[in-house]
Structures are given as structure tokens and as C-alpha cells.
């Protein structure tokens, strides 16, 4: 990490937190996309150590927001890569090889 960023990380974080103090725009998602979004959002909350909408908590180790964001970005890149190679189902076909059926 650049020394400027290391020395000013607290200032940068304060400014970044200030920029996210807004409500996200309403999403216009189809039914399937909304279900995926809701599921991923719940899992993200759980991985941050927060309770699920039902109030229960999952036995998962909490991770920092920065780690979660980096993981989401990696998945986003993977989706783009595998969709280019395999079309609309490229990523789904790729990832299904590693998940139990």
C-alpha cells in the first residue's frame, strides 16, 4: 500500500463513510434477480456478524467490510470472465462444478 494511504487511512475511511450515508436507489429487478439479491444481501450481513432478518445468526466468522467488498468484486470479475467464455450461463456452469448438488 502506498505510504500516503497508510498514513491517512483513518481520514480516507472517515470521508468514505461520509459518502455512503445515503439510501440506495430503489432497485428495479425481476423476481429471480430480486431473490438472488436478497439472498446475497442476507449472506453479506451474516458474514459481517449481523443477524439475519429473522433475527437468527449463522455460525460464521465475521469478516471486515473491506474483505467482503473485495470478495464481491472478485465474484463480479469472475461472472464477467465466465459469461464472456460461456454465454449467459457461463458463470453458473462454472461455479456449479464446485458446489454440492
C-alpha atoms as an extended CHARMM CRD file, in Angstrom:
* protein
*
       101  EXT
         1         1  UNK       CA              0.0000000000        0.0000000000        0.0000000000  PROA      1               0.0000000000
         2         2  UNK       CA              1.2130000000        3.4970000000       -0.8360000000  PROA      2               0.0000000000
         3         3  UNK       CA              2.6380000000        5.3510000000        2.2040000000  PROA      3               0.0000000000
         4         4  UNK       CA              0.1790000000        8.2320000000        1.7010000000  PROA      4               0.0000000000
         5         5  UNK       CA             -2.7220000000        5.8310000000        2.0090000000  PROA      5               0.0000000000
         6         6  UNK       CA             -1.1810000000        4.1040000000        5.0230000000  PROA      6               0.0000000000
         7         7  UNK       CA             -0.5910000000        7.4040000000        6.8120000000  PROA      7               0.0000000000
         8         8  UNK       CA             -4.0460000000        8.7630000000        6.0160000000  PROA      8               0.0000000000
         9         9  UNK       CA             -6.1520000000        5.6380000000        6.1780000000  PROA      9               0.0000000000
        10        10  UNK       CA             -8.2540000000        6.9410000000        9.0560000000  PROA      10              0.0000000000
        11        11  UNK       CA             -9.0080000000       10.1970000000        7.1980000000  PROA      11              0.0000000000
        12        12  UNK       CA             -9.8520000000        8.3430000000        3.9990000000  PROA      12              0.0000000000
        13        13  UNK       CA            -12.1370000000        5.9610000000        5.8890000000  PROA      13              0.0000000000
        14        14  UNK       CA            -13.9270000000        8.8670000000        7.5720000000  PROA      14              0.0000000000
        15        15  UNK       CA            -14.5160000000       10.5260000000        4.2090000000  PROA      15              0.0000000000
        16        16  UNK       CA            -15.5890000000        7.2700000000        2.6050000000  PROA      16              0.0000000000
        17        17  UNK       CA            -18.0600000000        6.5520000000        5.3940000000  PROA      17              0.0000000000
        18        18  UNK       CA            -19.4800000000       10.0360000000        4.8840000000  PROA      18              0.0000000000
        19        19  UNK       CA            -20.0640000000        9.3470000000        1.2110000000  PROA      19              0.0000000000
        20        20  UNK       CA            -22.1130000000        6.2300000000        1.8810000000  PROA      20              0.0000000000
        21        21  UNK       CA            -24.5830000000        7.8690000000        4.3270000000  PROA      21              0.0000000000
        22        22  UNK       CA            -27.4050000000        7.8180000000        1.8160000000  PROA      22              0.0000000000
        23        23  UNK       CA            -30.1680000000        5.4480000000        0.9270000000  PROA      23              0.0000000000
        24        24  UNK       CA            -29.5080000000        3.3030000000       -2.1090000000  PROA      24              0.0000000000
        25        25  UNK       CA            -31.8010000000        3.8780000000       -5.0760000000  PROA      25              0.0000000000
        26        26  UNK       CA            -34.7580000000        1.5760000000       -5.4590000000  PROA      26              0.0000000000
        27        27  UNK       CA            -33.7670000000       -1.4680000000       -7.4730000000  PROA      27              0.0000000000
        28        28  UNK       CA            -35.7830000000       -2.4990000000      -10.4790000000  PROA      28              0.0000000000
        29        29  UNK       CA            -35.2030000000       -6.2200000000      -10.5070000000  PROA      29              0.0000000000
        30        30  UNK       CA            -37.1330000000       -9.1190000000      -11.8860000000  PROA      30              0.0000000000
        31        31  UNK       CA            -38.3670000000      -11.7810000000       -9.4940000000  PROA      31              0.0000000000
        32        32  UNK       CA            -35.3710000000      -14.1030000000       -9.9100000000  PROA      32              0.0000000000
        33        33  UNK       CA            -32.8230000000      -11.2690000000       -9.6730000000  PROA      33              0.0000000000
        34        34  UNK       CA            -34.5690000000       -9.9150000000       -6.5630000000  PROA      34              0.0000000000
        35        35  UNK       CA            -34.3600000000      -13.3350000000       -4.8840000000  PROA      35              0.0000000000
        36        36  UNK       CA            -30.6440000000      -13.5790000000       -5.6940000000  PROA      36              0.0000000000
        37        37  UNK       CA            -30.0320000000      -10.0410000000       -4.4350000000  PROA      37              0.0000000000
        38        38  UNK       CA            -31.9280000000      -10.6700000000       -1.1880000000  PROA      38              0.0000000000
        39        39  UNK       CA            -30.0670000000      -13.9410000000       -0.5930000000  PROA      39              0.0000000000
        40        40  UNK       CA            -26.6310000000      -12.3940000000       -1.2210000000  PROA      40              0.0000000000
        41        41  UNK       CA            -27.5030000000       -9.3610000000        0.8940000000  PROA      41              0.0000000000
        42        42  UNK       CA            -28.5030000000      -11.6300000000        3.8110000000  PROA      42              0.0000000000
        43        43  UNK       CA            -25.2900000000      -13.6310000000        3.4750000000  PROA      43              0.0000000000
        44        44  UNK       CA            -23.2310000000      -10.4420000000        3.4190000000  PROA      44              0.0000000000
        45        45  UNK       CA            -24.9360000000       -9.2580000000        6.5930000000  PROA      45              0.0000000000
        46        46  UNK       CA            -24.2590000000      -12.6340000000        8.2280000000  PROA      46              0.0000000000
        47        47  UNK       CA            -20.5870000000      -12.5650000000        7.1570000000  PROA      47              0.0000000000
        48        48  UNK       CA            -20.3190000000       -9.1260000000        8.7780000000  PROA      48              0.0000000000
        49        49  UNK       CA            -21.5680000000      -10.6920000000       12.0180000000  PROA      49              0.0000000000
        50        50  UNK       CA            -25.0160000000       -9.1290000000       11.8300000000  PROA      50              0.0000000000
        51        51  UNK       CA            -28.2360000000      -11.0460000000       12.4590000000  PROA      51              0.0000000000
        52        52  UNK       CA            -30.4030000000      -12.2140000000        9.5910000000  PROA      52              0.0000000000
        53        53  UNK       CA            -33.7980000000      -10.5430000000        9.0270000000  PROA      53              0.0000000000
        54        54  UNK       CA            -35.3020000000      -13.4120000000       11.0350000000  PROA      54              0.0000000000
        55        55  UNK       CA            -33.1400000000      -12.3620000000       13.9910000000  PROA      55              0.0000000000
        56        56  UNK       CA            -31.0400000000      -15.5170000000       13.9480000000  PROA      56              0.0000000000
        57        57  UNK       CA            -27.2950000000      -15.5130000000       13.4910000000  PROA      57              0.0000000000
        58        58  UNK       CA            -25.2940000000      -18.0070000000       11.4900000000  PROA      58              0.0000000000
        59        59  UNK       CA            -22.2140000000      -19.6820000000       12.9680000000  PROA      59              0.0000000000
        60        60  UNK       CA            -19.8520000000      -17.8180000000       10.6550000000  PROA      60              0.0000000000
        61        61  UNK       CA            -16.6850000000      -15.9280000000       11.4130000000  PROA      61              0.0000000000
        62        62  UNK       CA            -17.2810000000      -12.2290000000       10.8750000000  PROA      62              0.0000000000
        63        63  UNK       CA            -15.0920000000      -10.5660000000        8.2570000000  PROA      63              0.0000000000
        64        64  UNK       CA            -14.2330000000       -6.8770000000        7.8070000000  PROA      64              0.0000000000
        65        65  UNK       CA            -16.2550000000       -4.8820000000        5.2890000000  PROA      65              0.0000000000
        66        66  UNK       CA            -13.1300000000       -4.4400000000        3.1580000000  PROA      66              0.0000000000
        67        67  UNK       CA            -12.7250000000       -8.2120000000        2.8530000000  PROA      67              0.0000000000
        68        68  UNK       CA            -16.3680000000       -8.6790000000        1.9450000000  PROA      68              0.0000000000
        69        69  UNK       CA            -16.2030000000       -5.9240000000       -0.6880000000  PROA      69              0.0000000000
        70        70  UNK       CA            -13.0720000000       -7.4520000000       -2.1890000000  PROA      70              0.0000000000
        71        71  UNK       CA            -14.7610000000      -10.8680000000       -2.3350000000  PROA      71              0.0000000000
        72        72  UNK       CA            -17.8150000000       -9.3720000000       -4.0530000000  PROA      72              0.0000000000
        73        73  UNK       CA            -15.5800000000       -7.6200000000       -6.5880000000  PROA      73              0.0000000000
        74        74  UNK       CA            -13.7450000000      -10.8710000000       -7.3160000000  PROA      74              0.0000000000
        75        75  UNK       CA            -17.0550000000      -12.6380000000       -7.8970000000  PROA      75              0.0000000000
        76        76  UNK       CA            -18.1540000000       -9.7870000000      -10.1640000000  PROA      76              0.0000000000
        77        77  UNK       CA            -14.9730000000      -10.2000000000      -12.2320000000  PROA      77              0.0000000000
        78        78  UNK       CA            -15.4720000000      -13.9540000000      -12.3470000000  PROA      78              0.0000000000
        79        79  UNK       CA            -19.0480000000      -13.5410000000      -13.5700000000  PROA      79              0.0000000000
        80        80  UNK       CA            -17.8580000000      -11.2560000000      -16.3740000000  PROA      80              0.0000000000
        81        81  UNK       CA            -14.9990000000      -13.6010000000      -17.3320000000  PROA      81              0.0000000000
        82        82  UNK       CA            -17.0790000000      -16.7880000000      -17.4130000000  PROA      82              0.0000000000
        83        83  UNK       CA            -20.0180000000      -15.0880000000      -19.1170000000  PROA      83              0.0000000000
        84        84  UNK       CA            -17.7070000000      -13.9410000000      -21.9210000000  PROA      84              0.0000000000
        85        85  UNK       CA            -16.4450000000      -17.5020000000      -22.3280000000  PROA      85              0.0000000000
        86        86  UNK       CA            -19.6840000000      -19.4040000000      -21.8660000000  PROA      86              0.0000000000
        87        87  UNK       CA            -22.5270000000      -17.0140000000      -22.5760000000  PROA      87              0.0000000000
        88        88  UNK       CA            -25.4180000000      -16.2300000000      -20.2430000000  PROA      88              0.0000000000
        89        89  UNK       CA            -24.9520000000      -19.4200000000      -18.2450000000  PROA      89              0.0000000000
        90        90  UNK       CA            -21.1410000000      -19.3540000000      -18.3340000000  PROA      90              0.0000000000
        91        91  UNK       CA            -20.6370000000      -18.3610000000      -14.7160000000  PROA      91              0.0000000000
        92        92  UNK       CA            -23.4280000000      -20.6020000000      -13.4480000000  PROA      92              0.0000000000
        93        93  UNK       CA            -21.9920000000      -23.5850000000      -15.3240000000  PROA      93              0.0000000000
        94        94  UNK       CA            -18.5180000000      -22.8140000000      -13.9940000000  PROA      94              0.0000000000
        95        95  UNK       CA            -19.4700000000      -22.3790000000      -10.3560000000  PROA      95              0.0000000000
        96        96  UNK       CA            -21.8660000000      -25.3470000000      -10.2880000000  PROA      96              0.0000000000
        97        97  UNK       CA            -18.8840000000      -27.6690000000      -10.7280000000  PROA      97              0.0000000000
        98        98  UNK       CA            -17.6710000000      -26.6710000000       -7.2700000000  PROA      98              0.0000000000
        99        99  UNK       CA            -20.9560000000      -26.7160000000       -5.3740000000  PROA      99              0.0000000000
       100       100  UNK       CA            -22.7360000000      -29.7590000000       -3.9790000000  PROA      100             0.0000000000
       101       101  UNK       CA            -25.8730000000      -30.7530000000       -5.8630000000  PROA      101             0.0000000000
